[in-house]
Amino acid sequence: MAILELNNVSKSFGAGSSRIDVLTDINLSVREGEFLAIVGFSGSGKTTLINLINGLIFPDAGEVLLKGEPIAGPGPDRGVIFQNYSLLPWLSVYSNVKLAVDQVFPKMSSSEKEAHVLSYIEMVNLTPAKDKKPSELSGGMRQRVSVARALAMNPEILLMDEPLSALDALTRGSLQEEIIKIWSRDRKTAILITNDVDEGILMADRIIPMTPGPKATLGPEFKVPFERPRDVTNINKDAQYKRLRNDILEYLIEVGATRRQVSDQKYILPDLKPTMPGRVIFGRKKKKDKVKYF
């Protein structure tokens, strides 16, 4: 059953000669409980796609449906983990998570809220740091707070906008495992935006590449065949992994090369040649060389 649908969605910014068509003809169906990864180039409109699903912006054409109803704005049914953490610097770990819980569960008693917040802080292994401010935390710990805050809202869909791209390789690998472990507990619908094909293979059930912008759209889907839980070392040795990775990368390289060729055709430089031997001086001609342009 599809919990989320995007039908013929297009989105642009600006007007007139400044108009940029970011997304065009986006068609996507996400099943309830699946983990979907969308991979693509930087600047292809992946964040715009997430913002459409989250209700922060609206399509120029087409529709975005959640459980068959048009999305009218942000809501607690969609939790977002941002790339830049988006934590309030003057609040502690506990207070950053509790702020979201206060908004989503206003009728919950104080004791229930406290237990709820602490359970999610414990889930991301941050109990010893619950009273610390974001400035006292590492990048990986800040992102754990973002994960706890999003999950504490008990959303139906978890949206992740390149949440691990700013982290070092070791921290990134550790958080990938943590997010998968947390997701596996209740299998909420999850959409991961990433530019890392390996990350998509490790975490997702299905990978859909996005073509380069402008006028980016979605390419063919690639199903990830590996059983969960997945072990990175074993997957790397699997011939299926190598084929899947190569297929996705080849597609991205091919569409990237095609887009560059189309783009280059818009900027054809004139073939300026002198009628007589001499130096070509753009913008003027030097008399002693008797240079003429045609």
MIDOSE-1310 file (N, C-alpha, C; in nm, 2 decimals, decimal comma, always signed):
residues 294
mail	+0,08/-0,12/+0,00/+0,00/+0,00/+0,00/+0,09/+0,12/+0,00; +0,06/+0,22/-0,09/+0,14/+0,34/-0,10/+0,09/+0,44/+0,01; +0,19/+0,48/+0,09/+0,16/+0,58/+0,19/+0,18/+0,72/+0,14; +0,27/+0,73/+0,04/+0,31/+0,86/-0,02/+0,31/+0,85/-0,17
elnn	+0,26/+0,95/-0,24/+0,26/+0,95/-0,38/+0,29/+1,09/-0,44; +0,37/+1,10/-0,54/+0,40/+1,22/-0,61/+0,36/+1,20/-0,75; +0,26/+1,27/-0,80/+0,21/+1,25/-0,94/+0,24/+1,37/-1,03; +0,33/+1,35/-1,13/+0,36/+1,46/-1,23/+0,40/+1,59/-1,16
vsks	+0,48/+1,58/-1,06/+0,52/+1,70/-0,98/+0,63/+1,78/-1,05; +0,61/+1,91/-1,06/+0,71/+2,00/-1,11/+0,73/+2,12/-1,02; +0,85/+2,17/-1,01/+0,87/+2,28/-0,92/+0,98/+2,37/-0,98; +0,95/+2,50/-0,98/+1,05/+2,60/-1,03/+1,06/+2,72/-0,93
fgag	+1,16/+2,79/-0,94/+1,18/+2,91/-0,86/+1,22/+3,03/-0,95; +1,17/+3,15/-0,91/+1,20/+3,27/-0,99/+1,09/+3,29/-1,09; +1,11/+3,40/-1,17/+1,01/+3,43/-1,27/+1,08/+3,49/-1,39; +1,02/+3,48/-1,51/+1,07/+3,54/-1,63/+1,20/+3,48/-1,67
ssri	+1,30/+3,57/-1,70/+1,43/+3,52/-1,74/+1,51/+3,46/-1,63; +1,47/+3,49/-1,50/+1,53/+3,43/-1,38/+1,47/+3,30/-1,34; +1,37/+3,25/-1,41/+1,31/+3,13/-1,37/+1,40/+3,01/-1,38; +1,40/+2,92/-1,28/+1,48/+2,80/-1,29/+1,39/+2,68/-1,26
dvlt	+1,37/+2,59/-1,36/+1,29/+2,47/-1,34/+1,38/+2,37/-1,27; +1,35/+2,35/-1,14/+1,43/+2,26/-1,06/+1,39/+2,11/-1,08; +1,26/+2,08/-1,07/+1,21/+1,95/-1,08/+1,11/+1,94/-1,19; +1,10/+1,83/-1,26/+0,99/+1,82/-1,36/+0,95/+1,68/-1,37
dinl	+0,82/+1,66/-1,38/+0,75/+1,53/-1,40/+0,81/+1,42/-1,30; +0,80/+1,46/-1,18/+0,84/+1,36/-1,07/+0,72/+1,27/-1,04; +0,74/+1,14/-1,06/+0,64/+1,04/-1,02/+0,70/+0,94/-0,93; +0,64/+0,93/-0,81/+0,70/+0,84/-0,71/+0,59/+0,78/-0,62
svre	+0,60/+0,65/-0,59/+0,51/+0,59/-0,50/+0,59/+0,52/-0,39; +0,57/+0,55/-0,27/+0,64/+0,49/-0,15/+0,55/+0,40/-0,07; +0,59/+0,28/-0,05/+0,51/+0,19/+0,02/+0,52/+0,21/+0,17; +0,42/+0,18/+0,24/+0,43/+0,19/+0,39/+0,53/+0,09/+0,45
gefl	+0,62/+0,14/+0,53/+0,72/+0,06/+0,59/+0,85/+0,04/+0,51; +0,86/+0,09/+0,39/+0,98/+0,07/+0,32/+1,08/+0,18/+0,35; +1,21/+0,14/+0,32/+1,32/+0,24/+0,33/+1,37/+0,27/+0,19; +1,34/+0,39/+0,15/+1,38/+0,43/+0,01/+1,49/+0,53/+0,01
aivg	+1,59/+0,51/-0,08/+1,70/+0,61/-0,09/+1,69/+0,67/-0,23; +1,71/+0,80/-0,23/+1,72/+0,88/-0,36/+1,86/+0,93/-0,37; +1,93/+0,89/-0,47/+2,07/+0,94/-0,49/+2,08/+1,03/-0,61; +2,17/+1,12/-0,60/+2,19/+1,21/-0,72/+2,30/+1,31/-0,70
fsgs	+2,32/+1,39/-0,80/+2,43/+1,49/-0,80/+2,39/+1,61/-0,70; +2,49/+1,67/-0,66/+2,47/+1,80/-0,58/+2,40/+1,90/-0,67; +2,30/+1,97/-0,62/+2,23/+2,07/-0,70/+2,12/+2,01/-0,79; +2,09/+1,88/-0,78/+1,99/+1,82/-0,87/+1,85/+1,84/-0,82
gktt	+1,83/+1,90/-0,70/+1,70/+1,92/-0,65/+1,65/+1,83/-0,54; +1,74/+1,75/-0,48/+1,70/+1,65/-0,38/+1,64/+1,72/-0,26; +1,69/+1,83/-0,21/+1,64/+1,90/-0,10/+1,50/+1,96/-0,13; +1,49/+2,01/-0,25/+1,36/+2,06/-0,30/+1,25/+1,95/-0,29
linl	+1,29/+1,83/-0,33/+1,20/+1,71/-0,33/+1,16/+1,68/-0,18; +1,25/+1,68/-0,09/+1,22/+1,66/+0,05/+1,13/+1,77/+0,10; +1,15/+1,90/+0,07/+1,07/+2,01/+0,11/+0,93/+2,00/+0,06; +0,91/+1,94/-0,06/+0,78/+1,92/-0,12/+0,70/+1,82/-0,03
ingl	+0,77/+1,71/+0,00/+0,71/+1,60/+0,08/+0,68/+1,65/+0,22; +0,77/+1,74/+0,28/+0,75/+1,79/+0,41/+0,65/+1,90/+0,42; +0,60/+1,95/+0,30/+0,50/+2,06/+0,30/+0,56/+2,20/+0,33; +0,69/+2,21/+0,32/+0,75/+2,35/+0,33/+0,73/+2,43/+0,21
ifpd	+0,72/+2,36/+0,09/+0,70/+2,43/-0,04/+0,59/+2,35/-0,11; +0,53/+2,40/-0,22/+0,43/+2,34/-0,29/+0,46/+2,33/-0,44; +0,41/+2,22/-0,51/+0,45/+2,21/-0,65/+0,38/+2,31/-0,74; +0,44/+2,35/-0,85/+0,38/+2,43/-0,95/+0,28/+2,35/-1,03
agev	+0,30/+2,22/-1,04/+0,21/+2,13/-1,12/+0,22/+2,00/-1,05; +0,11/+1,92/-1,07/+0,11/+1,79/-1,01/+0,06/+1,79/-0,86; +0,07/+1,68/-0,79/+0,02/+1,67/-0,66/+0,11/+1,58/-0,57; +0,12/+1,61/-0,44/+0,19/+1,53/-0,34/+0,08/+1,48/-0,24
llkg	+0,07/+1,35/-0,24/-0,04/+1,29/-0,16/+0,02/+1,21/-0,04; -0,04/+1,23/+0,08/+0,00/+1,14/+0,19/-0,13/+1,07/+0,23; -0,13/+0,94/+0,22/-0,25/+0,86/+0,25/-0,37/+0,90/+0,16; -0,34/+0,94/+0,04/-0,44/+0,98/-0,06/-0,49/+1,12/-0,05
epia	-0,44/+1,20/+0,05/-0,48/+1,34/+0,07/-0,37/+1,43/+0,04; -0,40/+1,55/-0,03/-0,29/+1,64/-0,06/-0,22/+1,70/+0,06; -0,09/+1,71/+0,06/-0,02/+1,77/+0,17/-0,04/+1,92/+0,17; -0,08/+1,97/+0,28/-0,12/+2,11/+0,29/-0,02/+2,19/+0,37
gpgp	+0,08/+2,13/+0,42/+0,18/+2,20/+0,50/+0,26/+2,10/+0,59; +0,36/+2,15/+0,67/+0,43/+2,06/+0,76/+0,34/+2,00/+0,86; +0,38/+1,88/+0,91/+0,29/+1,81/+1,01/+0,38/+1,71/+1,09; +0,33/+1,68/+1,21/+0,41/+1,58/+1,29/+0,41/+1,44/+1,24
drgv	+0,33/+1,41/+1,13/+0,33/+1,28/+1,07/+0,45/+1,26/+0,98; +0,53/+1,37/+0,96/+0,66/+1,36/+0,89/+0,77/+1,42/+0,97; +0,86/+1,34/+1,02/+0,98/+1,38/+1,10/+1,09/+1,40/+1,00; +1,17/+1,51/+1,02/+1,28/+1,54/+0,93/+1,41/+1,54/+1,01
ifqn	+1,51/+1,48/+0,95/+1,65/+1,49/+1,00/+1,73/+1,57/+0,90; +1,77/+1,69/+0,94/+1,83/+1,78/+0,84/+1,98/+1,76/+0,84; +2,04/+1,81/+0,73/+2,19/+1,79/+0,71/+2,26/+1,88/+0,82; +2,21/+1,99/+0,86/+2,28/+2,08/+0,94/+2,24/+2,08/+1,09
ysll	+2,18/+1,97/+1,13/+2,13/+1,94/+1,27/+2,01/+2,02/+1,31; +2,01/+2,16/+1,29/+1,90/+2,24/+1,32/+1,85/+2,23/+1,47; +1,95/+2,24/+1,56/+1,93/+2,24/+1,70/+1,93/+2,38/+1,75; +1,85/+2,41/+1,86/+1,86/+2,54/+1,92/+1,98/+2,54/+2,01
pwls	+2,07/+2,63/+1,99/+2,20/+2,63/+2,06/+2,19/+2,66/+2,21; +2,08/+2,73/+2,25/+2,07/+2,76/+2,40/+2,00/+2,66/+2,48; +1,95/+2,55/+2,41/+1,88/+2,44/+2,48/+1,97/+2,32/+2,49; +1,95/+2,24/+2,60/+2,02/+2,12/+2,62/+1,97/+2,01/+2,52
vysn	+2,04/+1,90/+2,53/+1,99/+1,78/+2,45/+1,85/+1,75/+2,49; +1,82/+1,74/+2,62/+1,69/+1,70/+2,67/+1,59/+1,80/+2,62; +1,62/+1,93/+2,63/+1,52/+2,04/+2,60/+1,50/+2,05/+2,45; +1,60/+2,02/+2,36/+1,58/+2,02/+2,22/+1,48/+1,91/+2,18
vkla	+1,49/+1,79/+2,24/+1,40/+1,68/+2,21/+1,26/+1,71/+2,27; +1,26/+1,76/+2,39/+1,13/+1,79/+2,46/+1,05/+1,90/+2,39; +1,12/+1,99/+2,32/+1,05/+2,10/+2,25/+0,96/+2,04/+2,14; +1,01/+1,94/+2,07/+0,93/+1,87/+1,97/+0,81/+1,79/+2,03
vdqv	+0,84/+1,73/+2,14/+0,74/+1,64/+2,21/+0,63/+1,73/+2,26; +0,66/+1,85/+2,31/+0,56/+1,95/+2,36/+0,46/+1,99/+2,25; +0,52/+2,00/+2,13/+0,43/+2,05/+2,02/+0,34/+1,94/+1,97; +0,39/+1,82/+1,97/+0,32/+1,70/+1,91/+0,22/+1,64/+2,01
fpkm	+0,26/+1,64/+2,14/+0,18/+1,57/+2,24/+0,15/+1,67/+2,35; +0,07/+1,77/+2,33/+0,04/+1,87/+2,43/-0,04/+1,82/+2,55; -0,11/+1,71/+2,53/-0,20/+1,66/+2,64/-0,13/+1,56/+2,72; +0,00/+1,52/+2,69/+0,07/+1,43/+2,77/+0,12/+1,49/+2,90
ssse	+0,11/+1,42/+3,01/+0,15/+1,47/+3,14/+0,30/+1,50/+3,14; +0,34/+1,58/+3,24/+0,48/+1,61/+3,25/+0,57/+1,49/+3,28; +0,52/+1,40/+3,36/+0,60/+1,27/+3,39/+0,60/+1,18/+3,26; +0,49/+1,18/+3,19/+0,49/+1,10/+3,07/+0,59/+1,16/+2,96
keah	+0,59/+1,29/+2,95/+0,68/+1,36/+2,86/+0,82/+1,33/+2,89; +0,85/+1,34/+3,02/+0,99/+1,32/+3,06/+1,04/+1,18/+3,03; +0,95/+1,08/+3,06/+0,99/+0,94/+3,03/+1,00/+0,92/+2,88; +0,91/+0,98/+2,80/+0,91/+0,97/+2,66/+1,04/+1,03/+2,60
vlsy	+1,08/+1,15/+2,64/+1,20/+1,22/+2,59/+1,33/+1,13/+2,63; +1,33/+1,09/+2,76/+1,45/+1,02/+2,80/+1,47/+0,88/+2,73; +1,35/+0,82/+2,69/+1,36/+0,69/+2,62/+1,43/+0,71/+2,49; +1,40/+0,82/+2,42/+1,45/+0,84/+2,28/+1,60/+0,89/+2,29
iemv	+1,63/+0,96/+2,40/+1,77/+1,00/+2,42/+1,85/+0,88/+2,45; +1,80/+0,79/+2,52/+1,87/+0,66/+2,55/+1,88/+0,58/+2,43; +1,78/+0,59/+2,34/+1,78/+0,51/+2,22/+1,90/+0,54/+2,13; +1,94/+0,67/+2,13/+2,06/+0,71/+2,05/+2,18/+0,72/+2,13
nltp	+2,18/+0,66/+2,25/+2,30/+0,65/+2,34/+2,36/+0,79/+2,38; +2,27/+0,88/+2,42/+2,31/+1,01/+2,46/+2,27/+1,05/+2,61; +2,23/+0,95/+2,68/+2,19/+0,97/+2,82/+2,29/+1,05/+2,90; +2,42/+1,01/+2,89/+2,52/+1,09/+2,97/+2,53/+1,23/+2,93
akdk	+2,49/+1,27/+2,81/+2,50/+1,40/+2,76/+2,37/+1,48/+2,75; +2,27/+1,43/+2,82/+2,13/+1,49/+2,81/+2,13/+1,64/+2,85; +2,22/+1,68/+2,94/+2,21/+1,82/+2,99/+2,31/+1,91/+2,92; +2,38/+1,86/+2,82/+2,48/+1,94/+2,75/+2,41/+2,02/+2,64
kpse	+2,47/+2,13/+2,60/+2,43/+2,22/+2,49/+2,49/+2,17/+2,36; +2,43/+2,20/+2,25/+2,49/+2,15/+2,12/+2,64/+2,19/+2,10; +2,68/+2,31/+2,15/+2,82/+2,35/+2,14/+2,92/+2,26/+2,21; +2,87/+2,18/+2,30/+2,95/+2,09/+2,38/+2,95/+1,95/+2,32
lsgg	+2,89/+1,93/+2,21/+2,88/+1,80/+2,14/+2,96/+1,79/+2,01; +3,00/+1,67/+1,98/+3,06/+1,65/+1,85/+2,95/+1,65/+1,74; +3,00/+1,66/+1,61/+2,90/+1,66/+1,50/+2,81/+1,53/+1,50; +2,87/+1,42/+1,53/+2,80/+1,30/+1,53/+2,69/+1,29/+1,65
mrqr	+2,73/+1,35/+1,76/+2,64/+1,35/+1,87/+2,52/+1,45/+1,84; +2,55/+1,56/+1,78/+2,44/+1,66/+1,74/+2,34/+1,59/+1,65; +2,40/+1,51/+1,55/+2,31/+1,44/+1,46/+2,23/+1,34/+1,53; +2,28/+1,28/+1,64/+2,20/+1,18/+1,72/+2,09/+1,25/+1,79
vsva	+2,11/+1,37/+1,83/+2,00/+1,45/+1,89/+1,89/+1,48/+1,79; +1,93/+1,51/+1,66/+1,83/+1,53/+1,56/+1,75/+1,40/+1,53; +1,82/+1,29/+1,53/+1,75/+1,16/+1,51/+1,65/+1,14/+1,63; +1,69/+1,16/+1,75/+1,61/+1,14/+1,87/+1,49/+1,23/+1,86
rala	+1,51/+1,36/+1,82/+1,40/+1,46/+1,82/+1,30/+1,41/+1,71; +1,34/+1,37/+1,59/+1,25/+1,33/+1,49/+1,17/+1,21/+1,53; +1,24/+1,11/+1,59/+1,17/+0,99/+1,62/+1,07/+1,01/+1,74; +1,11/+1,10/+1,83/+1,02/+1,12/+1,95/+0,89/+1,18/+1,91
mnpe	+0,88/+1,24/+1,79/+0,75/+1,29/+1,74/+0,66/+1,17/+1,69; +0,71/+1,05/+1,69/+0,64/+0,93/+1,64/+0,58/+0,96/+1,50; +0,66/+1,00/+1,40/+0,61/+1,03/+1,27/+0,57/+0,90/+1,19; +0,49/+0,92/+1,09/+0,46/+0,81/+1,01/+0,57/+0,79/+0,90
illm	+0,63/+0,90/+0,86/+0,74/+0,90/+0,76/+0,86/+0,97/+0,82; +0,97/+0,91/+0,81/+1,10/+0,97/+0,85/+1,17/+1,02/+0,73; +1,20/+1,15/+0,72/+1,26/+1,21/+0,60/+1,40/+1,25/+0,64; +1,50/+1,21/+0,57/+1,64/+1,23/+0,60/+1,71/+1,30/+0,48
depl	+1,75/+1,43/+0,50/+1,81/+1,51/+0,39/+1,96/+1,51/+0,41; +2,03/+1,41/+0,35/+2,17/+1,40/+0,36/+2,22/+1,42/+0,50; +2,17/+1,34/+0,60/+2,19/+1,37/+0,74/+2,34/+1,34/+0,78; +2,41/+1,26/+0,70/+2,54/+1,22/+0,75/+2,66/+1,28/+0,66
sald	+2,62/+1,36/+0,57/+2,72/+1,41/+0,47/+2,83/+1,49/+0,53; +2,81/+1,56/+0,65/+2,91/+1,65/+0,70/+3,00/+1,57/+0,80; +2,98/+1,44/+0,82/+3,05/+1,37/+0,92/+3,17/+1,30/+0,86; +3,27/+1,27/+0,95/+3,38/+1,19/+0,90/+3,34/+1,04/+0,88
altr	+3,43/+0,97/+0,81/+3,39/+0,84/+0,76/+3,35/+0,74/+0,88; +3,43/+0,74/+0,99/+3,40/+0,65/+1,10/+3,27/+0,69/+1,17; +3,25/+0,82/+1,19/+3,12/+0,86/+1,26/+3,00/+0,83/+1,17; +3,02/+0,85/+1,04/+2,92/+0,83/+0,94/+2,88/+0,68/+0,94
gslq	+2,98/+0,59/+0,94/+2,95/+0,45/+0,94/+2,87/+0,41/+1,07; +2,92/+0,46/+1,18/+2,85/+0,43/+1,31/+2,71/+0,47/+1,31; +2,68/+0,60/+1,26/+2,54/+0,65/+1,26/+2,46/+0,58/+1,16; +2,51/+0,53/+1,05/+2,44/+0,45/+0,96/+2,38/+0,33/+1,03
eeii	+2,47/+0,26/+1,10/+2,42/+0,14/+1,17/+2,32/+0,17/+1,28; +2,34/+0,29/+1,35/+2,24/+0,33/+1,45/+2,10/+0,36/+1,39; +2,10/+0,43/+1,28/+1,97/+0,47/+1,22/+1,90/+0,34/+1,17; +1,98/+0,25/+1,11/+1,92/+0,12/+1,06/+1,86/+0,04/+1,18
kiws	+1,94/+0,04/+1,29/+1,89/-0,04/+1,41/+1,77/+0,02/+1,46; +1,76/+0,16/+1,47/+1,64/+0,22/+1,53/+1,52/+0,20/+1,43; +1,55/+0,22/+1,30/+1,44/+0,20/+1,20/+1,38/+0,06/+1,21; +1,47/-0,04/+1,23/+1,43/-0,18/+1,23/+1,33/-0,21/+1,34
rdrk	+1,33/-0,13/+1,45/+1,24/-0,16/+1,56/+1,09/-0,15/+1,53; +1,06/-0,05/+1,45/+0,91/-0,04/+1,42/+0,89/-0,02/+1,27; +1,00/-0,02/+1,19/+0,98/-0,02/+1,04/+0,89/+0,10/+0,99; +0,92/+0,22/+1,04/+0,85/+0,33/+0,98/+0,89/+0,36/+0,84
tail	+0,81/+0,42/+0,76/+0,85/+0,45/+0,63/+0,96/+0,55/+0,63; +1,07/+0,53/+0,56/+1,18/+0,62/+0,56/+1,23/+0,66/+0,42; +1,26/+0,78/+0,40/+1,31/+0,83/+0,28/+1,45/+0,90/+0,30; +1,55/+0,85/+0,24/+1,69/+0,90/+0,26/+1,73/+0,97/+0,14
itnd	+1,77/+1,09/+0,15/+1,83/+1,17/+0,04/+1,99/+1,16/+0,06; +2,06/+1,11/-0,04/+2,20/+1,10/-0,03/+2,27/+1,11/-0,16; +2,40/+1,15/-0,16/+2,48/+1,14/-0,28/+2,58/+1,03/-0,27; +2,56/+0,94/-0,18/+2,65/+0,82/-0,16/+2,58/+0,69/-0,20
vdeg	+2,62/+0,63/-0,31/+2,55/+0,51/-0,35/+2,57/+0,40/-0,25; +2,69/+0,39/-0,19/+2,71/+0,28/-0,10/+2,62/+0,29/+0,03; +2,60/+0,42/+0,07/+2,51/+0,44/+0,18/+2,37/+0,39/+0,15; +2,33/+0,42/+0,03/+2,19/+0,38/-0,02/+2,18/+0,23/-0,02
ilma	+2,29/+0,16/-0,07/+2,28/+0,01/-0,07/+2,28/-0,05/+0,07; +2,36/+0,01/+0,16/+2,36/-0,04/+0,30/+2,23/-0,02/+0,37; +2,16/+0,09/+0,35/+2,05/+0,13/+0,43/+1,91/+0,10/+0,37; +1,90/+0,10/+0,24/+1,76/+0,11/+0,17/+1,72/-0,02/+0,12
drii	+1,59/-0,03/+0,10/+1,52/-0,14/+0,03/+1,52/-0,12/-0,12; +1,52/+0,01/-0,16/+1,51/+0,05/-0,30/+1,59/+0,18/-0,32; +1,65/+0,19/-0,43/+1,73/+0,31/-0,47/+1,68/+0,37/-0,60; +1,65/+0,50/-0,60/+1,61/+0,57/-0,72/+1,71/+0,68/-0,75
pmtp	+1,78/+0,68/-0,86/+1,87/+0,79/-0,89/+1,79/+0,91/-0,95; +1,85/+1,03/-0,92/+1,79/+1,15/-0,98/+1,88/+1,21/-1,08; +1,82/+1,25/-1,19/+1,90/+1,31/-1,30/+1,95/+1,45/-1,26; +2,06/+1,50/-1,33/+2,11/+1,63/-1,29/+2,01/+1,74/-1,33
gpka	+2,02/+1,85/-1,25/+1,93/+1,96/-1,28/+2,00/+2,05/-1,38; +1,93/+2,15/-1,43/+1,78/+2,18/-1,40/+1,69/+2,08/-1,47; +1,56/+2,09/-1,44/+1,46/+2,00/-1,49/+1,49/+1,86/-1,45; +1,54/+1,84/-1,33/+1,57/+1,70/-1,28/+1,45/+1,62/-1,26
tlgp	+1,46/+1,49/-1,29/+1,35/+1,40/-1,27/+1,41/+1,27/-1,21; +1,32/+1,17/-1,18/+1,37/+1,05/-1,13/+1,40/+0,94/-1,23; +1,50/+0,87/-1,21/+1,54/+0,76/-1,31/+1,48/+0,63/-1,27; +1,53/+0,52/-1,32/+1,47/+0,39/-1,29/+1,51/+0,34/-1,15
efkv	+1,43/+0,26/-1,09/+1,45/+0,21/-0,96/+1,54/+0,09/-0,96; +1,62/+0,08/-0,85/+1,71/-0,04/-0,83/+1,68/-0,10/-0,70; +1,64/-0,22/-0,70/+1,60/-0,29/-0,58/+1,73/-0,35/-0,51; +1,74/-0,33/-0,38/+1,85/-0,39/-0,30/+1,81/-0,52/-0,25
pfer	+1,89/-0,63/-0,30/+1,84/-0,77/-0,27/+1,89/-0,83/-0,14; +1,97/-0,75/-0,06/+2,03/-0,81/+0,06/+1,94/-0,82/+0,17; +1,95/-0,93/+0,25/+1,86/-0,95/+0,37/+1,92/-0,86/+0,48; +1,83/-0,83/+0,57/+1,87/-0,75/+0,69/+1,88/-0,85/+0,81
prdv	+1,97/-0,82/+0,90/+2,06/-0,71/+0,91/+2,18/-0,73/+0,81; +2,23/-0,61/+0,76/+2,34/-0,62/+0,66/+2,47/-0,59/+0,72; +2,57/-0,67/+0,68/+2,71/-0,65/+0,73/+2,79/-0,59/+0,62; +2,85/-0,48/+0,64/+2,92/-0,41/+0,54/+3,03/-0,50/+0,48
tnin	+3,11/-0,57/+0,56/+3,22/-0,65/+0,51/+3,17/-0,76/+0,42; +3,06/-0,83/+0,46/+3,01/-0,94/+0,38/+2,95/-0,88/+0,24; +2,88/-0,77/+0,25/+2,82/-0,71/+0,13/+2,93/-0,67/+0,03; +3,04/-0,62/+0,08/+3,14/-0,58/-0,01/+3,21/-0,69/-0,09
kdaq	+3,19/-0,81/-0,03/+3,25/-0,93/-0,10/+3,15/-0,99/-0,20; +3,03/-0,95/-0,19/+2,92/-1,01/-0,27/+2,92/-0,96/-0,42; +2,92/-1,05/-0,51/+2,92/-1,01/-0,65/+2,79/-0,93/-0,69; +2,68/-0,96/-0,62/+2,56/-0,88/-0,65/+2,58/-0,74/-0,61
ykrl	+2,65/-0,71/-0,50/+2,68/-0,57/-0,46/+2,75/-0,50/-0,57; +2,86/-0,56/-0,62/+2,94/-0,50/-0,72/+2,86/-0,47/-0,85; +2,77/-0,56/-0,89/+2,69/-0,54/-1,00/+2,59/-0,42/-0,98; +2,52/-0,43/-0,86/+2,43/-0,32/-0,83/+2,49/-0,19/-0,82
rndi	+2,60/-0,18/-0,76/+2,68/-0,05/-0,74/+2,72/+0,00/-0,88; +2,77/-0,09/-0,96/+2,82/-0,05/-1,10/+2,70/+0,00/-1,18; +2,59/-0,07/-1,17/+2,47/-0,03/-1,25/+2,42/+0,11/-1,22; +2,42/+0,14/-1,09/+2,37/+0,27/-1,04/+2,47/+0,38/-1,09
leyl	+2,60/+0,35/-1,06/+2,70/+0,45/-1,10/+2,71/+0,47/-1,25; +2,70/+0,37/-1,33/+2,70/+0,38/-1,47/+2,58/+0,47/-1,52; +2,46/+0,44/-1,46/+2,35/+0,53/-1,50/+2,37/+0,67/-1,46; +2,42/+0,70/-1,34/+2,45/+0,84/-1,30/+2,55/+0,91/-1,39
ievg	+2,66/+0,83/-1,43/+2,76/+0,88/-1,52/+2,71/+0,91/-1,65; +2,62/+0,82/-1,70/+2,57/+0,84/-1,84/+2,47/+0,96/-1,85; +2,38/+0,97/-1,75/+2,29/+1,09/-1,75/+2,36/+1,22/-1,73; +2,47/+1,21/-1,65/+2,55/+1,33/-1,62/+2,62/+1,37/-1,75
atrr	+2,68/+1,28/-1,82/+2,75/+1,31/-1,95/+2,65/+1,37/-2,05; +2,53/+1,31/-2,06/+2,43/+1,35/-2,15/+2,39/+1,50/-2,12; +2,37/+1,53/-1,99/+2,33/+1,66/-1,95/+2,43/+1,76/-1,98; +2,56/+1,73/-1,97/+2,67/+1,82/-2,00/+2,68/+1,85/-2,14
qvsd	+2,65/+1,75/-2,23/+2,65/+1,77/-2,37/+2,54/+1,86/-2,41; +2,42/+1,85/-2,36/+2,31/+1,94/-2,39/+2,34/+2,08/-2,34; +2,40/+2,09/-2,22/+2,44/+2,22/-2,17/+2,54/+2,29/-2,25; +2,64/+2,21/-2,30/+2,75/+2,27/-2,38/+2,70/+2,33/-2,51
qkyi	+2,59/+2,27/-2,56/+2,54/+2,32/-2,69/+2,49/+2,46/-2,68; +2,46/+2,50/-2,56/+2,40/+2,64/-2,55/+2,51/+2,75/-2,56; +2,63/+2,70/-2,54/+2,74/+2,80/-2,54/+2,85/+2,77/-2,65; +2,81/+2,80/-2,77/+2,90/+2,77/-2,88/+2,98/+2,90/-2,91
lpdl	+3,11/+2,89/-2,89/+3,20/+3,01/-2,91/+3,22/+3,03/-3,06; +3,23/+3,16/-3,11/+3,25/+3,19/-3,25/+3,39/+3,15/-3,28; +3,41/+3,10/-3,41/+3,54/+3,06/-3,46/+3,61/+3,18/-3,52; +3,68/+3,25/-3,44/+3,75/+3,37/-3,49/+3,89/+3,34/-3,54
kptm	+3,91/+3,38/-3,67/+4,04/+3,35/-3,73/+4,09/+3,48/-3,80; +4,22/+3,51/-3,79/+4,27/+3,63/-3,87/+4,28/+3,60/-4,01; +4,26/+3,70/-4,10/+4,28/+3,68/-4,24/+4,43/+3,68/-4,28; +4,51/+3,73/-4,19/+4,66/+3,73/-4,22/+4,73/+3,68/-4,10
pgrv	+4,85/+3,63/-4,11/+4,92/+3,58/-3,99/+4,93/+3,70/-3,89; +4,92/+3,68/-3,77/+4,93/+3,78/-3,67/+4,86/+3,74/-3,54; +4,87/+3,82/-3,44/+4,81/+3,79/-3,31/+4,67/+3,84/-3,30; +4,58/+3,75/-3,25/+4,44/+3,78/-3,23/+4,42/+3,86/-3,11
ifgr	+4,38/+3,99/-3,11/+4,36/+4,07/-3,00/+4,21/+4,09/-2,98; +4,14/+4,03/-2,89/+3,99/+4,04/-2,87/+3,96/+4,18/-2,83; +3,86/+4,24/-2,90/+3,81/+4,37/-2,87/+3,88/+4,48/-2,95; +3,99/+4,45/-3,01/+4,05/+4,56/-3,10/+4,15/+4,49/-3,19
kkkk	+4,20/+4,56/-3,28/+4,30/+4,50/-3,38/+4,43/+4,59/-3,38; +4,54/+4,52/-3,39/+4,67/+4,59/-3,39/+4,71/+4,62/-3,53; +4,73/+4,75/-3,56/+4,75/+4,79/-3,69/+4,87/+4,73/-3,76; +4,99/+4,72/-3,68/+5,11/+4,67/-3,75/+5,10/+4,52/-3,79
dkvk	+5,01/+4,44/-3,72/+4,98/+4,31/-3,76/+4,88/+4,29/-3,87; +4,81/+4,40/-3,90/+4,70/+4,41/-4,00/+4,60/+4,29/-3,98; +4,55/+4,28/-3,86/+4,46/+4,17/-3,82/+4,32/+4,22/-3,85; +4,24/+4,14/-3,92/+4,10/+4,16/-3,94/+4,02/+4,04/-3,89
yf	+3,89/+4,06/-3,85/+3,81/+3,96/-3,80/+3,69/+3,94/-3,90; +3,65/+3,81/-3,91/+3,53/+3,79/-3,99/+3,44/+3,68/-3,92
